[in-house]
C-alpha cells in the first residue's frame, strides 16, 4: 500500500530508490519481554556478543604496529577493561533473568548507570571517559543487532539506495561523503541543523524531520524522495513513479542549462560585480567548488577535520589539509573558520557540552578555554597561508575581550613561527563571524580590530529568535524574514559598507535563491554557499538590477510582520 510522509526538504531534487535502514543502536533499542523458557538463550546471545567484541578488540591490539603511538594500545586496553567491567559484562545477565527483558535493553540500562557515575567525577579527563563507555556498548549492541542496514561497509549498488535513519550526526554525514547514496531521510532534524547542512553539501535529495519514517518503512522498499517539497512517497504505483521520473528529467535538464553560465562573471544588469564563494567541510570538496565556478572558498568549516576520531589532529595534519585547499584554489581566497566545535559537533577528546551546548562552551569560547588546541590550529593555518590567499575567520564572537584574546593568540602563533624560521603570510586577513545578536549590535569594536566580517545567518536566526535549529518541533518558528533578523543583517552589511569593511553572508540564506535579491538590496556583494547552489544564485544575480532593488528592500525592512515581508519579497522576485 502506498502512502506519503512529510518533513522538511534540505536537498534539492528527486531520488527514486530502495530503502537502506541505518540505525543508532543506542537510540533505537527496544524493550520487550522474553518468555521464561527463552531467558537462557537470551543470556547466551548477550554473552556471545560480548565475546565477539572482546575478540575484535584483542585482534586490533595485536595488529598495532610497533611504530604506532603508545596511546593507541592504551586506548584499546581501556576499551577491553570497560568491556570486562562487571557492570557491563555481568549485571545485564542478571537483569535479563530477573526482569525477563531483552539483552539490548538490559545493556543500555547498565550503560546509563555507568555514564551517570562518570558524570559525578570532578576530574575532567576521567569524566570524559564516559564516551569510551558508550563506544564499547555500541560495539556490543551492533554485535547483537542483525537487522538489515546495521552491517558496516557499503552495500552494493548504493547509488540506488535511500538512507533512512532516526537521526544522523554531522560526523555520520561526513562518513557518508565516501559513498554515492541516492538520498537521505531522517526522523529528526531541522532545515538548518549541521546535519542538514552537510546533507545539502552532498548535492543529493534529502528530507529531515519526517518523525516516523524509520519505523514506517522496510529495508529494500521502493520510495521516492522529493527534496524540493519534503515529501517521502512509500511504495508508489506506476503512475506516480512515471510522474516523478519525468520531474527528475526536467530537473536534470535545468541543471545542465545552468552549467552554461559557469564561466560567466557574476555581474548585475547594471554592471555591479558580486563575489560568489563556496562553503566546504573537507579538502576533497574542492572538486565541487571548481565545477561550480566559485571565485573563492568563503567558509572552510575546519571542525569537520576533527570528527570521526578519538584524538585531535596534529598541527602537521591540519597544515596539510589547509595547504591542499589553498593550492587547489590557485590564488583565489580561502576563508578558514577556526574550530566551531560544540552544539551538535563534538569530538571525544573535547567533550565539554554542558546542558545547553548551543549556548555553552563552543566555538571561540572553547578555543580560548583550550588555548593549546587553538594555538595548534592557528600555527597550521598561518603555515598554510604561505601557499595561497588564506583568510582566518573567528566564529561566535560576542565580546570585545574575545577579539583581544584571539588576536593575542594569533600574535603568539606568529612569534613561535618566527622563532622557528617558518614562513607565513604576514598580511593574512583576520575576520569575525556575526552570528550572535550582541555582535551585530556592537559592530564598532569589530570594524576597528578586524579586516572583514561574515554573517552566519543560521546561528544569528537561532539566537535572535531563541530557537534550537536542531529541534524539528520548533522548526516552523525558524524564519529568516523575521523583522528583527532582517534588521540585524541589513545593519551589519550597511555598517561594513560605510566603514569600508568587507561583509559576506556564509549561512544558508546566501544559498536561498528567493533571498538573493533582498540581500543585494541590502548592499551585500559577497555570498558564500554550498557549491550546488552557486549557479542558481549566479543566474539570479545576472537578472538583477540593483537600481530597482534598494527601494523595495527598504520597504521590507520597515514592515513589522513576517507575512507582509514575504508578500513584498514575492514582489521583489517577480
ROVOLO-35682 format. One record per residue (C-alpha): x, y, z. Coordinates in steps of 0.02 Angstrom, whole numbers, padded with zeros to 5 digits, always signed. Layout:
BEGIN
XYZ
...
This chain:
BEGIN
+00000+00000+00000
+00066+00170-00050
+00073+00315+00074
+00165+00479+00099
+00262+00557+00243
+00305+00740+00260
+00458+00829+00327
+00574+00970+00275
+00668+00959+00112
+00851+01005+00134
+00922+00941-00028
+00850+00989-00196
+00798+00864-00325
+00710+00697-00329
+00778+00524-00290
+00697+00356-00327
+00769+00200-00247
+00763+00064-00116
+00766+00096+00071
+00928+00063+00164
+00898+00071+00352
+01039+00139+00459
+01016+00146+00645
+01093+00216+00800
+01093+00065+00913
+01083+00172+01069
+00934+00272+01009
+00833+00129+00941
+00850-00008+01069
+00679-00083+01101
+00616-00151+01266
+00519-00313+01255
+00481-00464+01366
+00573-00629+01349
+00475-00787+01387
+00542-00887+01536
+00591-01034+01429
+00697-00920+01318
+00791-00824+01454
+00949-00927+01448
+00954-00915+01259
+00944-00725+01278
+01086-00729+01406
+01187-00834+01285
+01153-00710+01145
+01220-00571+01255
+01373-00674+01306
+01411-00716+01126
+01408-00532+01077
+01524-00485+01221
+01645-00625+01172
+01641-00568+00991
+01682-00388+01036
+01820-00444+01154
+01898-00547+01015
+01886-00398+00896
+01973-00282+01019
+02108-00410+01058
+02139-00435+00872
+02153-00247+00848
+02276-00236+00991
+02384-00373+00916
+02383-00285+00747
+02450-00120+00815
+02623-00093+00736
+02770-00063+00849
+02794+00109+00774
+02618+00164+00821
+02592+00291+00960
+02580+00214+01132
+02411+00297+01155
+02333+00181+01026
+02372+00025+01126
+02317+00111+01286
+02152+00157+01204
+02118-00024+01156
+02167-00085+01330
+02046+00040+01406
+01904-00024+01299
+01943-00203+01349
+01941-00153+01532
+01773-00067+01511
+01704-00219+01421
+01759-00334+01561
+01688-00225+01699
+01553-00321+01789
+01431-00177+01767
+01428-00211+01580
+01480-00393+01567
+01387-00473+01715
+01247-00361+01776
+01149-00366+01610
+01137-00555+01627
+01052-00535+01796
+00934-00404+01727
+00885-00521+01586
+00847-00661+01708
+00761-00556+01841
+00662-00437+01731
+00631-00553+01584
+00695-00416+01468
+00792-00420+01305
+00982-00409+01311
+00996-00243+01217
+00885-00154+01340
+00974-00229+01490
+01143-00173+01423
+01085+00005+01390
+01016+00018+01567
+01188-00028+01635
+01273+00091+01516
+01163+00235+01576
+01205+00191+01756
+01392+00188+01721
+01388+00351+01622
+01296+00434+01768
+01437+00380+01884
+01566+00458+01767
+01466+00620+01765
+01495+00637+01952
+01685+00632+01935
+01765+00803+01957
+01922+00766+01856
+01884+00820+01675
+01991+00685+01594
+01910+00544+01692
+01737+00617+01667
+01762+00616+01480
+01792+00428+01482
+01605+00408+01478
+01624+00424+01290
+01729+00266+01291
+01592+00175+01388
+01465+00223+01255
+01581+00167+01115
+01607-00004+01194
+01420-00026+01222
+01386+00023+01042
+01504-00114+00985
+01412-00245+01086
+01242-00183+01030
+01293-00191+00848
+01355-00368+00876
+01183-00415+00942
+01077-00320+00819
+01071-00401+00649
+00931-00305+00567
+00957-00251+00387
+01061-00096+00371
+01162-00119+00529
+01310-00201+00449
+01465-00097+00423
+01530-00066+00250
+01445-00001+00096
+01307-00107+00020
+01307-00149-00164
+01226-00030-00287
+01222+00108-00157
+01187+00238-00293
+01010+00166-00298
+00985+00168-00109
+00893+00292+00002
+00968+00300+00176
+00833+00309+00310
+00884+00340+00491
+00810+00402+00654
+00947+00532+00663
+01119+00563+00589
+01254+00668+00668
+01365+00785+00566
+01503+00657+00593
+01392+00521+00517
+01357+00633+00367
+01542+00662+00339
+01568+00474+00330
+01430+00462+00200
+01528+00579+00087
+01630+00424+00044
+01476+00343-00032
+01357+00377-00175
+01185+00358-00099
+01038+00425-00196
+00957+00516-00050
+00935+00534+00139
+00786+00536+00256
+00790+00561+00445
+00656+00567+00579
+00738+00711+00671
+00824+00873+00622
+00786+01049+00564
+00822+01132+00397
+00975+01223+00463
+01045+01091+00580
+01225+01047+00543
+01167+00877+00485
+01052+00958+00357
+01192+01075+00302
+01310+00931+00268
+01171+00832+00183
+01141+00980+00069
+01326+00989+00029
+01316+00811-00040
+01204+00883-00175
+01075+00744-00164
+00890+00745-00116
+00865+00740+00072
+00724+00761+00197
+00737+00790+00385
+00604+00793+00521
+00497+00652+00447
+00458+00597+00627
+00410+00415+00593
+00499+00367+00432
+00621+00248+00517
+00475+00150+00591
+00361+00155+00440
+00474+00092+00301
+00557-00076+00272
+00729-00122+00206
+00726-00132+00017
+00557-00046-00002
+00539+00068-00154
+00523+00252-00108
+00527+00425-00189
+00619+00566-00100
+00556+00737-00154
+00689+00851-00081
+00604+01004-00153
+00439+00984-00060
+00497+00874+00085
+00386+00727+00036
+00429+00542+00052
+00318+00427-00053
+00323+00246+00002
+00281+00104-00119
+00224+00219-00261
+00119+00149-00403
+00174+00157-00584
+00078+00317-00622
+00164+00411-00479
+00332+00334-00525
+00320+00394-00704
+00268+00568-00649
+00421+00584-00536
+00537+00511-00666
+00479+00649-00782
+00512+00777-00645
+00686+00704-00624
+00721+00726-00809
+00660+00906-00804
+00768+00949-00653
+00922+00870-00734
+00890+00970-00893
+00879+01130-00790
+01045+01087-00705
+01129+01059-00871
+01067+01228-00935
+01139+01315-00781
+01312+01247-00820
+01316+01363-00972
+01344+01513-00856
+01482+01430-00755
+01619+01541-00830
+01509+01697-00839
+01561+01832-00714
+01430+01864-00580
+01381+02040-00629
+01212+02125-00609
+01124+02204-00757
+01186+02375-00706
+01367+02314-00702
+01400+02280-00517
+01516+02134-00483
+01463+02009-00349
+01580+01880-00272
+01507+01705-00261
+01608+01592-00148
+01581+01413-00091
+01569+01329+00079
+01665+01167+00110
+01689+01041+00250
+01839+00941+00190
+01980+00963+00064
+01901+00838-00056
+01754+00959-00077
+01866+01069-00185
+01821+00974-00343
+01640+01026-00322
+01696+01206-00292
+01789+01206-00458
+01641+01133-00550
+01528+01269-00481
+01637+01410-00546
+01656+01488-00373
+01784+01627-00359
+01842+01575-00186
+01805+01473-00030
+01704+01585+00084
+01691+01460+00226
+01803+01311+00262
+01721+01227+00413
+01882+01164+00490
+01797+01072+00634
+01749+00932+00515
+01932+00880+00513
+01908+00840+00698
+01756+00725+00682
+01752+00534+00674
+01909+00512+00776
+01961+00488+00956
+02103+00612+00954
+02138+00787+00893
+02226+00810+00726
+02405+00868+00749
+02475+01029+00677
+02552+00945+00525
+02392+00853+00482
+02292+01014+00489
+02426+01108+00393
+02420+00981+00251
+02231+00996+00238
+02235+01187+00233
+02383+01191+00114
+02296+01069-00004
+02143+01182-00017
+02246+01342-00035
+02350+01270-00177
+02199+01196-00264
+02114+01367-00268
+02264+01441-00361
+02270+01611-00282
+02084+01632-00253
+02036+01672-00072
+02009+01531+00053
+01925+01581+00216
+01960+01456+00354
+01845+01464+00503
+01931+01414+00663
+01856+01273+00765
+01669+01284+00790
+01656+01128+00896
+01512+01119+01018
+01323+01110+00996
+01296+00956+00885
+01478+00937+00835
+01593+00859+00964
+01746+00751+00970
+01784+00625+01104
+01940+00721+01155
+01843+00877+01198
+01675+00828+01267
+01625+00982+01364
+01449+01000+01301
+01352+01059+01453
+01164+01058+01474
+01134+01176+01326
+01276+01154+01201
+01217+01290+01082
+01231+01416+01224
+01381+01339+01309
+01566+01313+01284
+01578+01310+01095
+01672+01393+00952
+01787+01535+01009
+01736+01505+01190
+01802+01328+01182
+01958+01383+01090
+02000+01514+01221
+01968+01386+01358
+02085+01264+01270
+02224+01383+01211
+02347+01245+01165
+02221+01165+01048
+02183+01335+00973
+02367+01380+00956
+02399+01218+00862
+02265+01262+00736
+02323+01442+00719
+02500+01385+00681
+02435+01264+00549
+02329+01399+00465
+02471+01525+00467
+02593+01400+00392
+02468+01358+00254
+02446+01544+00215
+02618+01535+00132
+02540+01430-00007
+02390+01534-00056
+02273+01676-00010
+02209+01615+00157
+02097+01718+00272
+02061+01670+00452
+01884+01682+00520
+01840+01675+00706
+01666+01607+00748
+01537+01659+00877
+01619+01819+00938
+01512+01919+01059
+01631+02015+01171
+01775+02136+01142
+01888+02035+01257
+01862+01880+01147
+01929+01975+00999
+02077+02040+01100
+02118+01867+01168
+02102+01784+00997
+02215+01914+00916
+02342+01892+01056
+02348+01704+01024
+02369+01737+00838
+02515+01851+00878
+02585+01714+00990
+02573+01589+00848
+02662+01711+00733
+02803+01736+00859
+02827+01548+00876
+02838+01526+00688
+02960+01671+00676
+03070+01591+00808
+03070+01429+00708
+03102+01517+00543
+02941+01452+00465
+02864+01561+00327
+02686+01627+00327
+02585+01769+00253
+02617+01916+00369
+02471+02009+00291
+02344+01869+00316
+02173+01946+00346
+02078+01906+00505
+01890+01917+00514
+01749+01883+00633
+01581+01799+00616
+01425+01896+00657
+01307+01762+00721
+01264+01824+00895
+01143+01973+00907
+01261+02058+01030
+01395+02061+00895
+01278+02136+00766
+01226+02271+00889
+01403+02319+00940
+01496+02321+00774
+01613+02463+00822
+01745+02351+00903
+01731+02226+00760
+01763+02350+00621
+01906+02430+00718
+02001+02270+00755
+01958+02152+00610
+01987+02152+00423
+01820+02080+00368
+01654+02013+00433
+01549+01863+00386
+01368+01843+00439
+01322+01667+00495
+01135+01679+00467
+01095+01505+00537
+01153+01544+00713
+01102+01727+00701
+00922+01674+00671
+00934+01540+00805
+00997+01658+00939
+00887+01804+00888
+00726+01702+00892
+00778+01585+01036
+00751+01430+00928
+00857+01274+00934
+00888+01246+00749
+00920+01060+00777
+00747+01036+00853
+00616+00992+00723
+00475+01027+00848
+00508+01215+00835
+00575+01220+00658
+00417+01306+00598
+00467+01458+00702
+00635+01474+00614
+00605+01621+00499
+00740+01719+00407
+00609+01852+00364
+00575+01897+00545
+00594+02087+00555
+00724+02076+00694
+00832+01958+00591
+00822+02067+00436
+00866+02224+00534
+01022+02141+00607
+01079+02079+00437
+01048+02244+00347
+01129+02342+00488
+01286+02235+00479
+01301+02245+00290
+01273+02432+00284
+01389+02469+00431
+01525+02369+00346
+01499+02464+00184
+01504+02631+00273
+01664+02583+00366
+01738+02502+00209
+01749+02332+00292
+01701+02187+00177
+01548+02091+00235
+01495+01920+00172
+01348+01806+00210
+01400+01624+00231
+01245+01549+00310
+01102+01458+00223
+01021+01622+00173
+01163+01650+00050
+01112+01495-00048
+00924+01531-00047
+00881+01599-00219
+00722+01680-00152
+00828+01792-00040
+00965+01839-00164
+00886+02000-00224
+00840+02052-00047
+01021+02033+00011
+01081+02126-00144
+00958+02264-00100
+01034+02273+00075
+01203+02303-00008
+01279+02128+00003
+01414+02097-00128
+01488+01932-00066
+01391+01771-00046
+01460+01604+00012
+01355+01446-00007
+01356+01263-00049
+01432+01237-00221
+01272+01151-00277
+01175+01314-00256
+01301+01432-00335
+01246+01430-00517
+01064+01459-00472
+01116+01608-00365
+01226+01672-00507
+01079+01664-00626
+00977+01772-00507
+01121+01897-00492
+01135+01910-00682
+00949+01950-00696
+00950+02082-00557
+00955+02271-00574
+01019+02350-00414
+00937+02515-00454
+00767+02434-00433
+00806+02329-00278
+00858+02455-00145
+00689+02541-00127
+00589+02381-00109
+00718+02306+00009
+00697+02459+00120
+00508+02435+00117
+00532+02257+00178
+00640+02322+00319
+00503+02440+00376
+00367+02306+00396
+00332+02231+00566
+00256+02067+00507
+00344+01919+00425
+00194+01881+00316
+00195+02057+00246
+00383+02041+00218
+00351+01881+00120
+00223+01968+00010
+00345+02107-00029
+00482+01980-00060
+00375+01894-00191
+00353+02063-00275
+00541+02091-00267
+00571+01924-00354
+00433+01946-00485
